[in-house]
Amino acid sequence: MGDPAQARAYAEADFSESNGLFVELFRRLHPASFAGRALDLGCGPGDIPIRIARACPAARIDAVDGAEPMLALARAAVADDADLAARIRWIGARIPSAEAMPARPYDALLSNSLLHHLADPSDLWRLAREAGRPGAAVLVMDLARPADPGAVDRVLAAHAAGAPEVLWSDFRNSLFAAYTVDEVRDQLAAAGIEGMTVGMVSDRHLAVSGILPW
Ligand SMILES: C[S@@+](CC[C@H](N)C(=O)[O-])C[C@H]1O[C@@H](n2cnc3c(N)ncnc32)[C@H](O)[C@@H]1O
């Protein structure tokens, strides 16, 4: 997603339903207004950290992405809001490098739609362990791989009919690249991360949520 046109198409798409769901899941995980420092991995054009910063007026967020065109759109989105611009730091770094967690340990680890992009999904879970303090909230949401190509077509018909070609094919590729709930459970077990809830949270998304052990 380092191509400026692709980043713009992504930023202009309407992800309000899934991004709103992410914020709702975070509020359920952290019912009191979150006032710590969060790390958002693969923040893209920034809609989720912006929504969380608005919902939690004392939160500070380090939002990391490897694609500069995405970060340029994110910076532009808060340019007119001094409060948000002061509380969200946009950080260009590759996950899982150390530059992707500059203020560790964090009080919350967030990520939406990144897991299936990583060549090795264990990178995300290792980074979560290294970046989170004991007791940190973890919320990772991603697409879930449908059972078969027919099910992929049904998700595309329900959620991407009429979408621009670049988004439609990104979405299709992502559905095939995504993991199932059972595969993510296996990833967590292999990473030694215990106590997380893993399950479907919509017809096309799974989520991992919980608190890192004290
Ligand atoms: C599908 S977008 C999701 C963006 C955002 N989280 C959202 O929900 O709208 C995935 C993002 O992950 C970023 N990304 C993928 N692999 C990465 C890596 N290894 N390091 C840093 N960013 C990465 C891409 O640049 C892209 O912005």
Ligand as a Chemical Component Dictionary entry (heavy atoms), coordinates in Angstrom:
data_LIG
# 
_chem_comp.id                   LIG 
_chem_comp.type                 NON-POLYMER 
_chem_comp.pdbx_formal_charge   0 
_chem_comp.three_letter_code    LIG 
# 
loop_
_chem_comp_atom.comp_id 
_chem_comp_atom.atom_id 
_chem_comp_atom.alt_atom_id 
_chem_comp_atom.type_symbol 
_chem_comp_atom.charge 
_chem_comp_atom.model_Cartn_x 
_chem_comp_atom.model_Cartn_y 
_chem_comp_atom.model_Cartn_z 
_chem_comp_atom.pdbx_ordinal 
LIG C1  C1  C 0  -5.492 -2.818 5.226  1  
LIG S1  S1  S 1  -4.522 -1.483 5.793  2  
LIG C2  C2  C 0  -5.279 -1.198 7.382  3  
LIG C3  C3  C 0  -5.117 0.221  7.826  4  
LIG C4  C4  C 0  -5.837 0.590  9.116  5  
LIG N1  N1  N 0  -5.412 -0.199 10.245 6  
LIG C5  C5  C 0  -7.333 0.502  8.954  7  
LIG O1  O1  O 0  -7.949 -0.306 9.641  8  
LIG O2  O2  O -1 -7.876 1.255  8.163  9  
LIG C6  C6  C 0  -2.981 -2.263 6.247  10 
LIG C7  C7  C 0  -1.888 -1.277 6.570  11 
LIG O3  O3  O 0  -0.775 -1.985 7.089  12 
LIG C8  C8  C 0  0.414  -1.411 6.570  13 
LIG N2  N2  N 0  1.457  -2.445 6.627  14 
LIG C9  C9  C 0  1.446  -3.672 6.043  15 
LIG N3  N3  N 0  2.548  -4.364 6.376  16 
LIG C10 C10 C 0  3.294  -3.556 7.172  17 
LIG C11 C11 C 0  4.547  -3.703 7.856  18 
LIG N4  N4  N 0  5.267  -4.822 7.800  19 
LIG N5  N5  N 0  5.005  -2.665 8.587  20 
LIG C12 C12 C 0  4.284  -1.516 8.681  21 
LIG N6  N6  N 0  3.084  -1.326 8.089  22 
LIG C13 C13 C 0  2.595  -2.336 7.341  23 
LIG C14 C14 C 0  0.042  -0.965 5.162  24 
LIG O4  O4  O 0  0.893  0.061  4.700  25 
LIG C15 C15 C 0  -1.388 -0.506 5.354  26 
LIG O5  O5  O 0  -1.465 0.868  5.628  27 
# 
loop_
_chem_comp_bond.comp_id 
_chem_comp_bond.atom_id_1 
_chem_comp_bond.atom_id_2 
_chem_comp_bond.value_order 
_chem_comp_bond.pdbx_ordinal 
LIG C1  S1  SING 1  
LIG S1  C2  SING 2  
LIG S1  C6  SING 3  
LIG C2  C3  SING 4  
LIG C3  C4  SING 5  
LIG C4  N1  SING 6  
LIG C4  C5  SING 7  
LIG C5  O1  DOUB 8  
LIG C5  O2  SING 9  
LIG C6  C7  SING 10 
LIG C7  O3  SING 11 
LIG C7  C15 SING 12 
LIG O3  C8  SING 13 
LIG C8  N2  SING 14 
LIG C8  C14 SING 15 
LIG N2  C9  SING 16 
LIG N2  C13 SING 17 
LIG C9  N3  DOUB 18 
LIG N3  C10 SING 19 
LIG C10 C11 SING 20 
LIG C10 C13 DOUB 21 
LIG C11 N4  SING 22 
LIG C11 N5  DOUB 23 
LIG N5  C12 SING 24 
LIG C12 N6  DOUB 25 
LIG N6  C13 SING 26 
LIG C14 O4  SING 27 
LIG C14 C15 SING 28 
LIG C15 O5  SING 29 
# 
